[in-house]
């Protein structure tokens, strides 16, 4: 006999926000894409997104999703989406636990002309293959060119081709492997954050 499920939710019977809470509390832990972009006018933008994963190994493609503006920015398009549409390039920086506070500062709602690298207190490092800087303090940065933008309801899924990867010496284990224990990746939960416990093999 199957397991009892005392709480059942039909999508049509609950609100968008209620379903959202069920999803982000269940699909965990989620890695964080700390996305740096540059506007057509040259203003730097930096923002975290937790709907993030690998889309394809060949060509190497990463995926992240941008939701709609919320609170005072409801009805607007996020600067990250505007910039990627305009320039076709961006950088995804990984977020170690040591940069949690900086990452959180960059999630604040600020004017489009504000430099969020300065707000977060991190250093822009010039890109190798794109005109967008990475976060110098981040142990791993993926430089990407836009493949496509897919509207999905209220959100936009961004697919980008990896053009260049930069890995700090401490985060590199050799043989193209990453030493996770050396940089403690931060994971997003339902409003909270977590770190990875010691790994094990099955």
C-alpha positions in Angstrom: 0.0 0.0 0.0 1.3 3.5 -0.9 2.2 6.1 1.7 -0.6 8.2 3.0 -0.6 11.9 2.0 -2.6 13.9 4.5 -2.1 17.1 2.6 -3.1 17.2 -1.0 -3.0 20.4 -3.2 -4.6 20.8 -6.6 -2.9 23.6 -8.5 -6.3 25.1 -9.5 -7.4 25.3 -5.8 -4.5 27.3 -4.4 -2.9 30.7 -5.2 0.3 31.3 -7.2 2.1 32.3 -4.0 0.9 29.2 -2.1 2.1 26.9 -4.9 5.4 28.8 -5.0 6.0 28.2 -1.3 5.4 24.5 -1.8 7.8 24.3 -4.7 10.7 26.3 -3.2 10.4 24.4 0.1 10.5 21.1 -1.7 13.0 21.5 -4.5 16.0 21.9 -2.3 18.9 22.6 -2.0 19.2 24.9 -4.9 22.5 26.3 -6.1 22.7 30.1 -6.6 23.6 31.8 -9.8 25.2 35.1 -8.9 24.7 36.8 -12.3 26.7 39.8 -13.4 25.7 41.8 -16.4 26.5 45.1 -18.0 23.9 47.5 -19.4 24.1 49.0 -22.9 25.2 52.2 -21.1 28.0 50.3 -19.2 26.4 50.2 -15.8 27.3 47.0 -13.9 24.5 44.8 -12.4 24.8 41.9 -10.0 21.9 39.7 -8.7 21.4 36.2 -7.3 19.0 33.6 -8.8 18.2 30.3 -7.2 16.4 28.6 -10.2 19.7 27.5 -11.7 21.1 24.3 -13.2 23.0 22.7 -16.2 20.9 22.5 -19.3 23.3 20.7 -21.7 26.8 19.2 -21.7 27.3 19.6 -25.4 27.3 22.5 -26.2 28.0 23.4 -22.6 24.9 25.3 -21.5 23.7 26.7 -18.2 20.1 27.6 -17.4 18.7 30.0 -14.9 15.2 31.5 -14.5 14.3 35.2 -13.9 11.0 35.9 -12.1 8.9 39.0 -12.4 9.5 42.2 -10.4 8.1 42.1 -6.9 7.0 44.6 -4.2 7.8 48.1 -5.4 9.1 46.7 -8.7 6.0 44.7 -9.5 5.1 45.0 -13.2 8.7 45.9 -14.2 11.4 43.8 -15.9 14.5 43.0 -13.9 17.7 44.7 -14.9 19.4 41.3 -15.4 16.9 40.4 -18.1 17.1 43.8 -19.8 20.9 43.7 -19.9 21.1 40.2 -21.3 18.6 41.0 -24.0 20.6 44.1 -24.9 24.1 42.7 -24.8 23.8 38.9 -25.2 26.4 38.1 -22.6 26.8 37.7 -18.9 28.7 35.8 -16.2 27.4 33.3 -13.6 29.5 33.4 -10.4 29.2 30.7 -7.8 28.5 31.8 -4.2 30.6 30.3 -1.3 29.3 30.7 2.2 31.9 33.3 2.8 30.1 35.6 0.3 26.6 35.1 1.7 26.3 38.6 3.1 27.6 40.2 -0.1 25.2 38.1 -2.2 22.3 39.1 0.0 23.2 42.8 -0.4 23.1 42.5 -4.2 19.5 41.2 -4.0 18.2 44.6 -2.8 15.9 46.6 -5.1 17.9 49.6 -6.3 17.8 51.9 -9.3 19.1 50.7 -12.6 21.9 53.2 -12.7 23.3 51.9 -9.3 26.5 49.7 -9.5 25.6 46.6 -7.5 29.2 45.4 -7.4 29.8 48.5 -5.2 26.7 47.8 -3.2 27.7 44.2 -2.5 31.3 45.2 -1.7 32.9 42.9 -4.3 35.5 43.5 -7.0 34.7 43.4 -10.7 37.3 41.4 -12.6 37.4 41.9 -16.4 36.1 39.1 -18.5 38.2 37.1 -20.9 35.6 36.2 -23.6 32.8 38.6 -22.7 32.7 42.3 -21.8 31.1 41.6 -18.5 33.2 41.3 -15.3 33.1 38.4 -12.9 33.2 38.7 -9.1 36.9 38.5 -8.3 36.1 37.0 -4.8 34.0 34.2 -6.3 36.0 30.9 -6.7 34.3 29.9 -10.0 33.0 32.1 -12.8 31.3 31.0 -16.1 31.4 33.5 -18.9 28.4 33.0 -21.2 26.8 34.2 -24.4 23.1 34.1 -24.7 21.6 31.1 -26.6 17.9 31.9 -26.1 15.3 33.3 -23.8 12.2 31.2 -23.2 9.2 32.9 -21.7 7.4 30.5 -19.3 4.3 32.1 -17.8 5.4 35.1 -15.7 9.1 34.0 -15.8 11.9 33.9 -18.3 14.3 30.9 -18.7 17.8 32.0 -19.8 19.9 29.5 -21.7 23.6 30.5 -22.2 26.5 28.8 -23.8 29.6 28.6 -21.6 32.5 30.3 -23.4 35.1 30.4 -20.6 35.4 29.1 -17.0 37.7 30.5 -14.4 38.5 28.4 -11.3 40.6 29.6 -8.3 43.6 27.4 -7.5 42.1 26.5 -4.1 38.8 25.4 -5.7 40.5 23.2 -8.4 41.1 19.6 -7.5 42.9 18.8 -10.8 41.8 16.7 -13.7 38.9 19.2 -14.4 37.3 18.4 -11.0 36.2 20.9 -8.4 37.2 20.6 -4.7 33.8 21.4 -3.1 35.2 21.1 0.4 37.6 24.0 -0.2 34.9 26.6 -1.0 31.7 25.6 0.7 29.0 26.3 -1.8 25.9 28.1 -0.5 22.5 26.6 -1.2 19.1 28.3 -1.2 16.2 26.8 0.7 12.7 28.4 1.3 14.0 31.8 2.5 16.9 30.3 4.4 20.3 29.1 3.3 22.4 26.0 3.9 25.9 24.6 3.3 26.8 21.1 2.1 27.6 18.6 4.8 30.5 16.2 4.2 29.9 14.2 1.0 29.5 10.5 0.9 29.6 7.8 -1.8 27.0 5.1 -2.6 
